[in-house]
């Protein structure tokens, strides 16, 4: 009886915790003061630990397996060590980005543990590697100013790897996505996202003239066409949209954006005619129940799961998300809606929104065009991937088979997302260092101006020290210099 009561009321507590976290997250974005944001993140970490504790208590009550408790303890230790280490290594880093990463990873591990414990352990393994990356990558980014010099190299590497997948990759649900390496199935198109962003930023950093734009567009189109040839249309769409926005940021030409979307519409119509699985997905989007016993069962089960959960959800570990095929990857958002509720899912969306806004803020903050374009491209890729996943699961758009960052199962997706976070943190630290240097330079200039003014008005540092306010070097502290300068200026006026 007590267990049933705990399970019943747990969904309300979990929802309340995430609502409070979301409010703090959005409240933290209203100020650009990093120190203030970092203090706010301490409260967010407490809420993360509360949600994690509650989730794994429910998992243990349902499974009665001690390994769940051990897995929970290891997660708490790793998350706390990671958060504290990041704060020690990067005192001026954006910890609000790190706390959002930990929250989304926590929700992902809870869902994956509920669905399949073995896959949850694998997910956690890739997360640990990703945490190490985010501790190392910012150092590299801060001191690698020559990254903008290798535009063509990025293109060659990206196209070469995509071509390898096209010719030798494994086919999954009609798309050539992965290659086997050391017993793991890697999806190179995920990692090539980083190379693609760096390629575009490097090319447009050199010049935004029309010939340079044409060359860059041709090479970017080659990436997209290889993905289309591999029938990985979801990734092709992500690359395409990211390129259009990066081009607009670099050139500020709406005509390029309009032409890009126009050509994208034509390409979508051609894909509908050329690829049978695209026609199937469009048909499923129009009517999820048109072929329920075969092809449309997946999306139909997803819609029923969302409807069953309602606003508050059926309760964690109280639903049947296992009925949805590929629920760990392509339809994990439906599992969240069913068991934790639509309100909980909306809070997850707002956390993603805060994540993207933070990435965009960092990119727009950069003064160098290469880093500005690269940061904005990563933000668009991340945000558009979230849109494609949630839109496909909720029948807003046809399903594309795109994973939900940090929550869906997938090592390649996890590592790529963590690399993006590391790069954004590196850009943030670069700009923060510039701001601090500018502030120190401004203060020094103000001090020199005050000293020159004092020397002109009062004859320099030779003034007497009868009031005992001069420093060891014979000069007044700046706060007294300002007061005395004001007094002397008033005397001169009179």
Buried (B, 14 or more C-beta within 10 A) or exposed (E): EEEEEBBEEBBEEBBEBBBBBBEBBBEBBEEEEBEEBBEBBEBBBEBBBBBBEBBBBBBBBBBEEEEBBEBBEEBBEBBBEBBEEBBEEBEBBBBBBBBBBBBBBBBBBBBBBBBBBEBBBBBBEBBBEBBBBBBEBBBEBBEEEEBBEBBEEBBBBBBEBBBEBBEEBEEBEBBBBBBEEEEEBBBBBBBBBBBBBBBBBBBBBBEBEEEBBEBBBEBBBBBBBBBBBBBBBBBBBBBBBBBBBBBBBBBEBEEBBEBBEEBBEEBBEEBBEEBEBBBBBBBBBEEBEEBBEEBBBBBBBBBBBBEBBEEBBBBBBBBBBEBBBBBBBBBBBBBBBBBBBBBBBBBBBBBBBBBBBBBBBBBEBBEBBBBBBBBBBBBBBBBBBBBBBBBBBBBEBBBBBBBBBBBBBBBBBBBBBBBBBBBBBBBBBBBBEBEEEEEEEEEEEEEEEBBEBBEEBBEEBEBEEEEEEBEEEEBBEBEBBBEBBEEBEEEEEE
